[in-house]
Each structure stands twice: as C-alpha cells, then as structure tokens.
Amino acid sequence: MAESKRPAFGSRHLSDDRDVFSHNAWDDVEWSEEQNEQANSVIAKQYENRMSDDKWEIIKSDLPSAWNRFYDIHENKFFKDRQWLFTEFPELIIPESSQSTTILEVGCGVGNCIFPIIRTNNLNQQSNVFLYCCDYSSTAIDILKQNPEYNTKYCHAFVYDLTSLSPLPIQENSLDVIIMIFVLSAIHPSKHDEVINNLVKYLKPGRGKFIFRDYGLYDMSQLRFKNDKCIEKNLYARSDGTLTYFFQQDELDQLFTRNGLIKEQNIIDRRLQVNRSKQLKMYRIWLQCKYVKA
C-alpha cells in the first residue's frame, strides 16, 4: 500500500539541513535510505538479543500492577494535557447546535484528553455532549475523579480492562466517537483483534467514528530500547513493567477493516524534534487514524 502523506500540521518544513536547530520541531521529515537501514539494523539486533521466556513470564505476571504503580508514582504530573487533539481531530469540537453526542475514551489515564474536551466544549454550559472514559488503572480513575472539572452531569469515569471483553456500561450501537490515544500499544498484539472487535460493537452503525493515535515503527523510543527489553517483534517492556508496541500503517488498516471499520484516514506523522541547547535530533513517528463503523 502506498504511504498516505500526513496533512500539514503547520508550515514548518525543513528545506535546508543547516537550519535544523533554528526551531524546536519540523513536520513531515522524510528519512534517507541510510537512516532506514540503520533503524532496521538496530531492531534486528534488539530481536536477536531479546529477553528470555522466563523473564517475559515474570513481567507478564506483574502486568496487572504495573499501571497502578505508574500512577502511584507520577499521579497527574507525567502526561501533559493534549491540546493538539483539536488540530488533529477537529470533530472533537462539538457545535452547540448539534444533536446529542456521546464519546468514549478508552485508556483515559488521569484525563489528559477528557479535560481539554470538557473545557473546549464548555460542558459546564452546554448539555449536548456526554463523555464516558475508562482506564485499566483504578489509581488513574481515582485521580481523574478528584479533578474539580470532573462532573457526573457530563462525564462518567470507570475502571475497565479492555482485554476482559466484559460488557461496558454503555448501550451497543450508541457511541458517536471512540478515542484511543497511545493505548493499544500497551496491550499485547495477540489481543488487538478482540479488543477492537469488542469496542466496535458500541459505535453507531454508519456514522460512529474510531479515532486513533499511537507509536509507529522506527519511532525514536523504539530505537532507544536496550536489547534485553525486546519481547518479540516490535514489542518491548519498559523499565516500569508496562508494554509498548510499534505499529505499521498497513497492519493497522488490516486490523481495523477486518473488524468492521471503514478507512477515513490512516497517516504517518513524521516529526523531527530538536534539543537546541544540546544539539540533539529526535525522530518521532506516530500513526494517526480515523475509521467509521460500516
């Protein structure tokens, strides 16, 4: 499949390498063949020196506790509010004149998507939007509910294990939007199909939209993993015991379409971030998708 180009985030494109440290970030940065070869070499070495089955079994047995530990340590200070949501996903700005809209965010953490949506749509004043949000971590949900912006008039937060496939407290075929931002990568790829298939049941047929953003193959964070952190192809364990998987564009398209979704957008976001004081280059690769229920 030909690679779809990402629409411009802005007009900041690097045309002269000598200017690379004149800004903090550049959009749509293409890789050279040499960079691709180097990345493939790193990943091949990581896989060759992957962790033992015994070590993976220990990590796997501890997965249920890993995210609670994460939020016990970091509380609501690790992730920043995702103000970029509305540039990338303008459908999350709901006009006051629109019909009632119901949104679910899965893997909501402590509310770094939910609270920007509440503020941007002024949900204290308008009542045409209701938000559901869930997370595997009970600690994260407790922190979210303590936020003064949380109000059960327009938001219901609850603990939910996406891999359990148990019923959600939502009617099937009732959701206008499902948001999944940097969440599926934290789930073992053997469970991706059943997780997506279960969620799709809750979208409105013909119009319910699935919004997705996650890590892409060759992202800087993948290439930085030490050899013994690789579990299997493109799957790694972080030092805190959580998992992260790196997706390919075609892989996501096949995952979504075989589970009843129709492609509206599937793009690669290539960003070059720079640390000007340390003269460092950081190549980020994310995949961004919008699919609609058939």
SULWO-V619956 format. One record per residue. N is the residue number from 0. RES is the residue in one letter. OMEGA is omega in radians with two decimals (NA if undefined). D_FIRST is the distance of its C-alpha to the first C-alpha in Angstrom with 2 decimals. Layout:
# SULWO-V619956
n=N res=RES omega=OMEGA d_first=D_FIRST
n=N res=RES omega=OMEGA d_first=D_FIRST
This chain:
# SULWO-V619956
n=0 res=M omega=3.12 d_first=0.00
n=1 res=A omega=-3.12 d_first=3.77
n=2 res=E omega=3.07 d_first=6.33
n=3 res=S omega=-3.14 d_first=8.76
n=4 res=K omega=3.11 d_first=12.21
n=5 res=R omega=3.04 d_first=15.01
n=6 res=P omega=-3.05 d_first=17.94
n=7 res=A omega=3.02 d_first=20.96
n=8 res=F omega=3.08 d_first=23.09
n=9 res=G omega=-3.11 d_first=25.85
n=10 res=S omega=-3.05 d_first=26.65
n=11 res=R omega=3.14 d_first=27.00
n=12 res=H omega=-3.08 d_first=24.91
n=13 res=L omega=3.13 d_first=26.19
n=14 res=S omega=-3.13 d_first=27.00
n=15 res=D omega=-3.09 d_first=29.72
n=16 res=D omega=-3.13 d_first=29.62
n=17 res=R omega=-3.12 d_first=33.37
n=18 res=D omega=-2.95 d_first=32.89
n=19 res=V omega=-3.09 d_first=30.77
n=20 res=F omega=3.12 d_first=33.72
n=21 res=S omega=3.07 d_first=34.89
n=22 res=H omega=-3.11 d_first=32.85
n=23 res=N omega=-3.09 d_first=31.76
n=24 res=A omega=3.10 d_first=28.04
n=25 res=W omega=-3.09 d_first=25.43
n=26 res=D omega=2.98 d_first=22.23
n=27 res=D omega=-3.10 d_first=18.73
n=28 res=V omega=3.13 d_first=19.81
n=29 res=E omega=3.11 d_first=17.54
n=30 res=W omega=3.02 d_first=18.10
n=31 res=S omega=3.09 d_first=19.57
n=32 res=E omega=3.13 d_first=18.66
n=33 res=E omega=3.10 d_first=21.95
n=34 res=Q omega=3.09 d_first=21.11
n=35 res=N omega=3.14 d_first=17.95
n=36 res=E omega=3.12 d_first=20.22
n=37 res=Q omega=3.14 d_first=22.93
n=38 res=A omega=3.11 d_first=20.88
n=39 res=N omega=3.13 d_first=19.66
n=40 res=S omega=3.12 d_first=23.32
n=41 res=V omega=-3.10 d_first=24.61
n=42 res=I omega=3.11 d_first=22.40
n=43 res=A omega=3.12 d_first=23.34
n=44 res=K omega=3.09 d_first=26.97
n=45 res=Q omega=-3.11 d_first=26.81
n=46 res=Y omega=3.13 d_first=25.61
n=47 res=E omega=-3.11 d_first=28.22
n=48 res=N omega=-3.10 d_first=30.87
n=49 res=R omega=-3.07 d_first=29.72
n=50 res=M omega=3.14 d_first=32.46
n=51 res=S omega=3.08 d_first=34.66
n=52 res=D omega=3.14 d_first=34.46
n=53 res=D omega=3.14 d_first=37.84
n=54 res=K omega=3.12 d_first=36.69
n=55 res=W omega=3.12 d_first=33.66
n=56 res=E omega=3.11 d_first=36.10
n=57 res=I omega=3.14 d_first=38.30
n=58 res=I omega=-3.11 d_first=35.50
n=59 res=K omega=-3.12 d_first=34.26
n=60 res=S omega=-3.10 d_first=37.81
n=61 res=D omega=-3.08 d_first=38.13
n=62 res=L omega=-3.13 d_first=34.93
n=63 res=P omega=-3.11 d_first=36.92
n=64 res=S omega=-2.93 d_first=39.11
n=65 res=A omega=-3.09 d_first=36.70
n=66 res=W omega=3.05 d_first=35.64
n=67 res=N omega=3.09 d_first=39.25
n=68 res=R omega=3.14 d_first=40.38
n=69 res=F omega=-3.09 d_first=37.79
n=70 res=Y omega=3.01 d_first=39.16
n=71 res=D omega=-3.10 d_first=42.73
n=72 res=I omega=-2.96 d_first=42.34
n=73 res=H omega=-3.08 d_first=40.28
n=74 res=E omega=-3.12 d_first=41.25
n=75 res=N omega=-3.03 d_first=39.67
n=76 res=K omega=-3.02 d_first=39.64
n=77 res=F omega=-3.11 d_first=36.40
n=78 res=F omega=3.06 d_first=33.65
n=79 res=K omega=3.05 d_first=34.14
n=80 res=D omega=-3.02 d_first=33.80
n=81 res=R omega=-3.13 d_first=30.31
n=82 res=Q omega=3.12 d_first=31.39
n=83 res=W omega=-3.12 d_first=27.91
n=84 res=L omega=-2.96 d_first=26.91
n=85 res=F omega=2.98 d_first=28.10
n=86 res=T omega=-3.09 d_first=26.22
n=87 res=E omega=-3.08 d_first=22.84
n=88 res=F omega=-3.08 d_first=23.84
n=89 res=P omega=3.11 d_first=26.53
n=90 res=E omega=3.08 d_first=26.72
n=91 res=L omega=2.98 d_first=28.83
n=92 res=I omega=-3.01 d_first=31.57
n=93 res=I omega=3.10 d_first=33.38
n=94 res=P omega=3.14 d_first=35.83
n=95 res=E omega=-3.10 d_first=39.34
n=96 res=S omega=-3.07 d_first=39.49
n=97 res=S omega=3.08 d_first=36.51
n=98 res=Q omega=3.14 d_first=37.05
n=99 res=S omega=-3.09 d_first=37.28
n=100 res=T omega=3.14 d_first=34.07
n=101 res=T omega=-3.04 d_first=33.47
n=102 res=I omega=3.01 d_first=31.11
n=103 res=L omega=2.94 d_first=30.48
n=104 res=E omega=3.08 d_first=29.37
n=105 res=V omega=-3.05 d_first=28.72
n=106 res=G omega=-3.00 d_first=29.57
n=107 res=C omega=-3.10 d_first=31.66
n=108 res=G omega=-3.10 d_first=33.69
n=109 res=V omega=3.00 d_first=36.70
n=110 res=G omega=-3.09 d_first=35.33
n=111 res=N omega=2.94 d_first=33.44
n=112 res=C omega=-3.02 d_first=31.27
n=113 res=I omega=-3.06 d_first=33.91
n=114 res=F omega=2.98 d_first=36.71
n=115 res=P omega=3.10 d_first=34.83
n=116 res=I omega=3.12 d_first=33.87
n=117 res=I omega=-3.11 d_first=37.55
n=118 res=R omega=-3.07 d_first=38.81
n=119 res=T omega=-3.13 d_first=36.43
n=120 res=N omega=3.05 d_first=37.15
n=121 res=N omega=-3.02 d_first=40.84
n=122 res=L omega=3.02 d_first=41.05
n=123 res=N omega=-3.06 d_first=44.71
n=124 res=Q omega=-3.11 d_first=45.40
n=125 res=Q omega=-3.01 d_first=42.99
n=126 res=S omega=-3.09 d_first=42.51
n=127 res=N omega=3.14 d_first=39.54
n=128 res=V omega=3.00 d_first=37.09
n=129 res=F omega=-3.08 d_first=37.35
n=130 res=L omega=2.88 d_first=35.40
n=131 res=Y omega=3.05 d_first=34.94
n=132 res=C omega=-3.09 d_first=33.85
n=133 res=C omega=3.09 d_first=33.89
n=134 res=D omega=3.10 d_first=33.61
n=135 res=Y omega=-3.05 d_first=34.24
n=136 res=S omega=3.06 d_first=36.92
n=137 res=S omega=3.10 d_first=40.28
n=138 res=T omega=3.13 d_first=41.33
n=139 res=A omega=-3.13 d_first=38.52
n=140 res=I omega=3.09 d_first=39.49
n=141 res=D omega=3.13 d_first=43.15
n=142 res=I omega=-3.14 d_first=42.45
n=143 res=L omega=-3.08 d_first=40.39
n=144 res=K omega=3.11 d_first=43.24
n=145 res=Q omega=3.13 d_first=45.75
n=146 res=N omega=-3.11 d_first=44.07
n=147 res=P omega=3.11 d_first=46.43
n=148 res=E omega=3.13 d_first=43.56
n=149 res=Y omega=-3.13 d_first=42.84
n=150 res=N omega=-3.09 d_first=44.51
n=151 res=T omega=3.05 d_first=44.31
n=152 res=K omega=-3.08 d_first=44.84
n=153 res=Y omega=-3.13 d_first=41.17
n=154 res=C omega=3.05 d_first=39.53
n=155 res=H omega=3.13 d_first=39.64
n=156 res=A omega=-3.10 d_first=38.53
n=157 res=F omega=3.11 d_first=38.60
n=158 res=V omega=-3.12 d_first=37.77
n=159 res=Y omega=3.06 d_first=35.01
n=160 res=D omega=-3.10 d_first=33.16
n=161 res=L omega=-3.09 d_first=29.62
n=162 res=T omega=-3.13 d_first=29.61
n=163 res=S omega=-3.11 d_first=32.91
n=164 res=L omega=3.11 d_first=31.39
n=165 res=S omega=-3.10 d_first=34.84
n=166 res=P omega=3.01 d_first=35.35
n=167 res=L omega=3.10 d_first=34.88
n=168 res=P omega=-3.04 d_first=37.87
n=169 res=I omega=3.08 d_first=35.90
n=170 res=Q omega=3.03 d_first=35.83
n=171 res=E omega=3.11 d_first=32.75
n=172 res=N omega=-3.05 d_first=30.89
n=173 res=S omega=-3.03 d_first=32.63
n=174 res=L omega=3.04 d_first=30.34
n=175 res=D omega=-3.08 d_first=28.87
n=176 res=V omega=2.88 d_first=26.74
n=177 res=I omega=3.13 d_first=25.80
n=178 res=I omega=3.08 d_first=25.17
n=179 res=M omega=-3.03 d_first=23.71
n=180 res=I omega=3.14 d_first=23.79
n=181 res=F omega=-3.11 d_first=23.59
n=182 res=V omega=-3.07 d_first=24.78
n=183 res=L omega=3.13 d_first=22.28
n=184 res=S omega=-3.14 d_first=22.04
n=185 res=A omega=-3.12 d_first=25.78
n=186 res=I omega=-3.14 d_first=25.46
n=187 res=H omega=-3.06 d_first=24.95
n=188 res=P omega=3.11 d_first=21.45
n=189 res=S omega=-3.11 d_first=23.32
n=190 res=K omega=-3.05 d_first=24.40
n=191 res=H omega=-3.09 d_first=21.25
n=192 res=D omega=-3.07 d_first=20.77
n=193 res=E omega=3.09 d_first=24.44
n=194 res=V omega=-3.12 d_first=24.68
n=195 res=I omega=-3.14 d_first=21.97
n=196 res=N omega=3.14 d_first=23.32
n=197 res=N omega=-3.11 d_first=26.79
n=198 res=L omega=-3.08 d_first=26.02
n=199 res=V omega=3.14 d_first=24.26
n=200 res=K omega=-3.02 d_first=27.63
n=201 res=Y omega=3.11 d_first=29.26
n=202 res=L omega=3.06 d_first=27.09
n=203 res=K omega=3.12 d_first=28.46
n=204 res=P omega=3.04 d_first=26.77
n=205 res=G omega=-3.09 d_first=24.92
n=206 res=R omega=3.14 d_first=25.37
n=207 res=G omega=-3.01 d_first=25.35
n=208 res=K omega=3.10 d_first=22.77
n=209 res=F omega=-3.08 d_first=21.20
n=210 res=I omega=-2.95 d_first=20.95
n=211 res=F omega=2.99 d_first=19.40
n=212 res=R omega=-3.11 d_first=19.36
n=213 res=D omega=-3.04 d_first=19.38
n=214 res=Y omega=3.09 d_first=19.01
n=215 res=G omega=3.10 d_first=15.89
n=216 res=L omega=3.13 d_first=15.69
n=217 res=Y omega=3.06 d_first=18.12
n=218 res=D omega=-3.11 d_first=20.08
n=219 res=M omega=-3.09 d_first=23.64
n=220 res=S omega=3.08 d_first=25.10
n=221 res=Q omega=-3.06 d_first=23.17
n=222 res=L omega=-3.14 d_first=24.32
n=223 res=R omega=-3.13 d_first=27.86
n=224 res=F omega=3.05 d_first=28.40
n=225 res=K omega=-3.02 d_first=31.12
n=226 res=N omega=-3.03 d_first=30.52
n=227 res=D omega=3.10 d_first=32.51
n=228 res=K omega=-3.14 d_first=30.44
n=229 res=C omega=3.13 d_first=27.39
n=230 res=I omega=3.07 d_first=27.58
n=231 res=E omega=-3.04 d_first=24.52
n=232 res=K omega=3.06 d_first=21.00
n=233 res=N omega=3.11 d_first=20.07
n=234 res=L omega=-3.04 d_first=23.07
n=235 res=Y omega=3.01 d_first=26.25
n=236 res=A omega=3.05 d_first=29.71
n=237 res=R omega=-3.11 d_first=31.16
n=238 res=S omega=3.13 d_first=34.83
n=239 res=D omega=3.07 d_first=35.80
n=240 res=G omega=3.08 d_first=34.52
n=241 res=T omega=-3.11 d_first=31.48
n=242 res=L omega=2.97 d_first=27.96
n=243 res=T omega=-3.11 d_first=24.73
n=244 res=Y omega=-3.09 d_first=21.21
n=245 res=F omega=-2.98 d_first=18.23
n=246 res=F omega=2.94 d_first=14.84
n=247 res=Q omega=-3.02 d_first=11.22
n=248 res=Q omega=-3.13 d_first=8.81
n=249 res=D omega=3.13 d_first=6.92
n=250 res=E omega=3.13 d_first=10.55
n=251 res=L omega=3.14 d_first=11.99
n=252 res=D omega=3.13 d_first=9.99
n=253 res=Q omega=3.13 d_first=11.11
n=254 res=L omega=-3.07 d_first=14.48
n=255 res=F omega=-3.07 d_first=15.19
n=256 res=T omega=3.14 d_first=14.24
n=257 res=R omega=3.09 d_first=16.22
n=258 res=N omega=2.93 d_first=19.06
n=259 res=G omega=3.13 d_first=19.55
n=260 res=L omega=-3.14 d_first=17.69
n=261 res=I omega=-3.05 d_first=15.80
n=262 res=K omega=2.94 d_first=13.37
n=263 res=E omega=3.12 d_first=15.20
n=264 res=Q omega=3.02 d_first=13.68
n=265 res=N omega=-2.98 d_first=11.26
n=266 res=I omega=3.04 d_first=11.81
n=267 res=I omega=3.11 d_first=12.78
n=268 res=D omega=3.12 d_first=16.48
n=269 res=R omega=-3.08 d_first=17.70
n=270 res=R omega=3.01 d_first=21.47
n=271 res=L omega=3.06 d_first=24.17
n=272 res=Q omega=-3.11 d_first=27.37
n=273 res=V omega=2.98 d_first=30.57
n=274 res=N omega=-3.01 d_first=34.00
n=275 res=R omega=-3.12 d_first=36.24
n=276 res=S omega=-3.13 d_first=39.41
n=277 res=K omega=3.14 d_first=38.03
n=278 res=Q omega=-3.14 d_first=35.73
n=279 res=L omega=3.06 d_first=32.76
n=280 res=K omega=-3.13 d_first=29.03
n=281 res=M omega=-3.09 d_first=26.77
n=282 res=Y omega=3.14 d_first=22.99
n=283 res=R omega=3.11 d_first=21.56
n=284 res=I omega=3.10 d_first=17.97
n=285 res=W omega=3.06 d_first=17.51
n=286 res=L omega=-3.09 d_first=14.86
n=287 res=Q omega=-3.04 d_first=15.98
n=288 res=C omega=2.92 d_first=15.25
n=289 res=K omega=3.11 d_first=17.19
n=290 res=Y omega=-3.12 d_first=17.04
n=291 res=V omega=3.12 d_first=19.83
n=292 res=K omega=-3.12 d_first=21.67
n=293 res=A omega=NA d_first=21.45
